[in-house]
Amino acid sequence: MNCQLFNLPKKADGRGNLSVIEEFKQVPFKIKRTYWIYDVPGGVERGGHAYRENEEFIVALSGSFDVCVADGKEQKTFSLNRSYYGLYIPKGIWRIMNNFSTNSLALIVSSTNYDEKDYIMDYEEFLQYSTTSNRF
């Protein structure tokens, strides 16, 4: 599985810390879209899909949450709880986000503009896709 946790640059300062994300530096793709997830009720999951083309980079700007990923053969869970960690998720990976803490804020940067046709929303369809496509 090609998901990877990145340590983002952290500039410590008595006035507060600063971290940065730049395309082709910390993020291994050109950034086309940015969105964030917040006010997630307790026990609710987000995601539950894969993309055919889109790549993502996820950061917990505040609070914590888990990102569970699967490639059709292997599953792994990443716990994001520091704003200087970022999780890269390549195309063709199933993802579910859960265990959101109170007041958590998830920032997601994407390699494509929104396209409903890029989503694989059914896990059985994803398993078929992951075994038959040359996605990498």
ABEGO torsion letter per residue (X at the ends): XABBBBBBBBBBBAAEBBBBBBBGBABABBBABBBBBBGBBBGBBBEGBBBAABBBBBBBABEBBBBBBBAGABBBBBBBABAABBBBBBBGBBBBBBGBBBGBBBBBBBABBBBAAABBABAAAAAAAAAABBAX
